[in-house]
Amino acid sequence: MSYNFRKIVKPLLSWYDKNGRSLPWREEPTPYHVWVSEIMLQQTRVEAVREYYKRFLEALPRVEDLANASEDEILKLWEGLGYYNRVRNMQLAAKTVVKEYDGKIPADYEVLLTLKGIGNYTAGAISSIAYGKQVPAVDGNVLRVMKRLSGSYDDISKDKVKKDMERELREVVPKRAGAFNQAVMDLGAMICIPNGEPLCDKCPLKKFCEARKHGIQNELPIKAKKKPRKIEEKTILILECDGNIAVRKRAAKGLLAGLWEFPSVEGKMSKKELEKVFSEEGWQVEISEMGESIHIFSHIEWHMTGFRVKLKEQIRKEEYTWVSVSELKEKYAIPTAFQAYTKQIL
Ligand code: SF4
């Protein structure tokens, strides 16, 4: 028998009115503010997003500003948040909003879905929080809470399970749609938490919770395991000459597309091996170790070994741009993947 989500609406809203989180983007939930915050919050923790959100809106306070910003500026503002296509898509969508909707972000869920980078969850969040439309916003957190409530063993990594949940919730989202969606988000973040035991004793919905009733809250939700990630070994070279550092732009497509990076070679090399390569090519160098570091992407892991290579003269290669440390800091968006090394030079 299916679970009746209608009964959770009232207790959830009264809990939210007293316990909802106070977050910068909730102070003035315009469509643009909701949109920027939701895109930032995908795959990133709330605490980490606060500063980025503030800085982004100071630099680009209106959708028109985002539409007209340079790619380097938006990437710099996003530096460290990862998944850079999110901000690129947001800019494409901003251009459409300016061109086709006179700068006004559409209120309609279906129209929002036609904008680049806006999926069901973000469309639901903008439409409900900023415009009060009665639509749900379902992401992994919401699914976790709902599957525990209903005591369901459905696999939440399946698209169909998500779609079914959207359909079920659409029936029950109340007039205070934005508050309802944010209440579920908050319950998922504060009480019905992902990693570790949910705080059922403090939960306003404990009376209605099938998982708690059957003592299976720690088993749910079910999420099929992903394929193991591919591991790539890399040797990262911080080439340095007279206070300048060599960087190069990554390809326009693929992982970290179009971002700046330090030169690297495939595979793990030792200091001795590197010294040999440079000396065979006639370069006088002083090499020091910068340590190992791992960066995890969704499908790939980079296992990196870094070296600082001091040169007497710059290696002139078409792909290299030599920049001063302060330029690197202010203008060039170097992905977080290289953080272990960036930290040592900036
Ligand atoms: S009672 Fe426990 S498992 Fe059920 S919704 Fe509340 S926190 Fe989650």
Residues whose N, C-alpha, C, O or C-beta is under 5 A from the ligand:
A	BS01	SF4	V145 R148 L149 I191 C192 P198 L199 C200 C203 L205 K206 C209 A211 R212 Q217
